[in-house]
Each structure stands twice: as structure tokens, then as C-alpha cells.
Amino acid sequence: MQNQEPDPHREEPLRRGKPMVSSFRTKDDFLRLFRGNAKYRDIVEVESGTGFAYRNRQIVQIESLELFDEKGNRFKLTTRQQLLDFFNGRNYEILFNRTLTEVERASCSAYLYDLNHKRYQIQRTVECDCLGPLTFLLEGENLHELRGISQVEGVPPKHASTQPPVGRMETELDYCTSAVTWDPSACEVIESTRVDPDQYSLEKYNQSSDDTTVAIIDTGLEDRDYQIPCWYQQAIDPCSKGTVAVEQIGWNFAYPDLAPPSSEHLPIDNNLYRHGTKVAHIIHQLSPRTRLMILKVFDQEGIGSLSDLLCALAYVVRNKANIVNASFGYYGAKIPLLERFFKTLDKAGVMVFCAAGNHGDIDGTPKDISSTSFYPACLGLDNIITITTVKPGPIRRPLPRPLEILPKPTVIAKKQLVPYENYSNRYVTLGVLTEEGSFRNPYRSCKQESGTIEGSSFATPYALGLAARHYAAIRADYESGNLSLKAAYLKHLPLQVNESLKAYVVDGQYIPYRP
């Protein structure tokens, strides 16, 4: 069935002049934030993905490289250490068994050529094991402009310098994505909610014997009273920057340059509206014994990078979380590297609940993400359940005939349901039905916040929380081999079907919201 646009005459929820939390930003919102903000001076606009990337940074995936010495001898690089040596300009001393002078060593920095033979010099390599053995985050002047790597021929070898690489390669920008708006002028902070990092006692969170662990990839958690049971361990920095084991209920990937034992590794929610904290409270209210793994990927303005997100996904697999809440995303092209990480979660049997995106993201109307792609919601993998919000459409009553003195009793047509947030009868698995498109606010962080919040960000943890209650039964159904991972989850959700939703949601499926 061809997708239809939502009814333009549907009623909007009453806001009463108070801010409601929204999950994603428009392009103009990003631009207003970045301009004149010293914290984000290294973010630039690009043509693909979210439209934004980190200046001078590029994630590069490499299968192998070949180098040539002064005599034309070929050396093939296939291991992570060999490739790291190449990017850090150490190959001449290693491959050719030479000791270089400081001047020679300075000229040994690696470089790449794009398809137009423009040269990009590598200045720094971020050596993070989370990205995988043959994936690297490189830094160099204007490296974000690199869109493809050329096999440059005919470049004469130079004394004591690495040569243009020849090999099979893929490149991905270190994209910038967002989880939540942040407008300090719209909200007076409730100071009593602030958590002092020095007062955190993470062991207090380990309150549940439940084996189910939900990873929340968001802006962190603020919970001074330790009411939410969290997953807990003592381990070193997951990105291998430290050697000291520290307490963890997750990790703060939003500030990756700060190594433990500093308290900066704590995933404390410093977003003005506490987006991640609201998500955590919704899940906790529905499944009180479920342990939450808190992975802070987005900073106080809701800005996060692809490389930080990939580190968080690697953390999920390494620490064997069962379900992931992904109330974030970006519009644009599919990133193969991101898809690869989600496939790794699929192989590990980890289900991901993804937000479909919101009506306010671009121009104030819900989008069909079958054509306006939104990721990771549109990856279309078996371990992804994409959630939107739906609401009752306008009630249609037949009009009386003009000359009819005593009109017949009005007959109310069968109730129609329409999407309040983004939709797709290909990618959106189900909707959460609410009367006004909004949810009860479980955690107020500023005085002007209303008692309701809206967005697929909060429909997503609602559906996840219902499923987490039944995780043991879901796992048993999946491991029996009779059901796919997604089918096992859907079996234990209170699914209903509405014909009017079939144009917007797979099979017209929805679950009712019961606050």
C-alpha cells in the first residue's frame, strides 16, 4: 500500500506556553548552536549524513596497504600494529631497519590522496581498540574533506618518507549527531536535582538480582537517590587509555580525552532537560528490576560523534547487555560502518529499540522515513524495533442535508489513528498510542517544564520497558529456534492492529500507552 500523508487538520497537543522536550534538531538549530560557540568551532557542514562533521577528522577502514621503498621494493601492511606504525610515520625505521635523524623522522608522516590526487597529511592517530582491528580515527588538516582514496601512480619515491598507500579502503566521516535540543534561555534550572560527581557512590546502584541489562545510549543519568538499579562493574577504561580499574555503571564517551581515575568518566546527565534521565526513568517505572547500563555519548547540548557512538556499541557487546535504547539519530545517507556495528549486536542477540524521529525535526510535520531516511531506525535489521507515536485522528461526522429539519442521529465513523511522529510502513515496527501524542514527564529538571513530554524518544523506552519485563520468556522463545529475535520480542508486547495505521506502520501495529 502506498504511504499517505497524515491528515493536515489533526489537532496539535495543548502546550500551555511551557516547553516540551523534543528529541532531535533541525539543520537551522544546529547552525544557531555552532555559530559563535567556541566549544563547537571544530564542527563543519558537509554534504552527507547529518550535514555536520568534525573538522580534520576521518574514520578510515583498511584491509591492507602497500608501501614502496627508495628502490621500489613493495611492503604489504596487514596487521593493526603495522598500520598504526604507518599512520604514525614509523615505517621506515621498522621496515627498512634504519635509524632516522629528527629532520628525516619529521618528514615521515603518512599521507593519503583523494580521487582528485589532493594530498592529506596524517597528523595524529586515535588508537582506540573499540573501533576494531582495521578501523582508525585519523586527524589531519582538512581530512574531513576526504571522500575517497586514490591509488596514486607515478609518484617518485622520496628519501625517508612514506609513500602513497595502495590497498582496499573505505572511509567514513566522523559524523556529528544529536539526541536532544538544549535551550538554556527557556528553562530555569531546579538546582536541587544536580548531582555532585564527588558524591557518587556507584556501588549503591547495584540493587537488583535481575539478569536483564538494558543499555541506554543517551545523555547520561542523574539520580541522586539511587532509586534506579544499574549494572555495575570495576574495570579499566573501555577505550584502553587507562590502567587503573574504576567503578562503572557505564561510561562517559562524550569526553573521551579525560582518562580515569578522574570522575569525568562517570555518565552523569548534564543535559538541561535531562533527556537520558527521562528515558531511564520511563524504563525503570515499567520494569523496576531491570539493570540499566548508562552510556553517555551526547554532551549537554545533545551533540555526539560517530566514533563515540561506535565505542558505546562496542561496550554493549563486550559487557553483554541484552537490550539497547537508541533515542537518537540523524537524517541522510546510511553509514556502512555503523550498520556493521549493529550487525555485530544482531549476532550477539542484542535487540535495539530505535526512535523513528519527530514531527518537529525538519518542518513541523511527520516524515515518511522510507524516503527521508533516518538512521539507525532505517537500517532494517532483524534486531531493530523502530518506534513512533500515534494518536487518534479527527472524528468524522456526516453533515445533515441542507433542507432536513430534523437531522438523523450523527453517526461517528470508525476511529482513525494517525502518526504524530515520523512513520514508515517499511521501517517503523509499531506505534505507541496516546490521546494527545505526549507522555507523562517522569523527571522534571527545570521549573518551566510541563507535566508532559513528547517525542519518539520517549515512545521508544516505553515499548522497551514493556518488553524488558518479559525478557526471560523472550530469550527462551528465541533460543528455541522457533522465532526470530524480533518476533520473540513482538510476541510479548500487547500489540493491537488498526487498519488506518497500515499506511504508516508495519501491519498497522500499535500498543496503547497506559501512564
NORCOR-V142280 format. One line per field, one symbol per residue. psi: psi as a letter, one per 20 degrees, with the letter a starting at -180 (. if undefined). Layout:
BEGIN
psi = ???
END
This chain:
BEGIN
psi = ppqqqqpijqqqqpikjqqqpqhrqrhhggghghpjohhkijpqprhaciiqrppjqpppppgqqpqpahjjqppppirghghghghjkjhghghjlqpqrhgghhjjqqqqpaijkppopphqpompihirhkpqoqpqpkhiioiqpqnpqjoqqqplqqrpqprpqqqpqnqprqhqronhiipppnhiippohiipnhhhimiqjpippppoobjaponhjlhppqqqrprrphjkirippqqpjbqniimiioqrjqiiiplpojpgjlghgggghggghhmhipppoooohpahijprrghhghgghhggghjlqhqppnlrrqqbqpohgghghhhghghjkpqpoqqirrhjgfjjqqqojhhnppqjhjhkrijpopprprrprqppppqqqhjognqqpppprppqpqphaqrpjghogrqooqhjjrqpoiopiqhipriqqqqihhhghghghghhhkhghghgggiijhqrgghhghhjqmqrpphiihihqpjkqrqqpn.
END
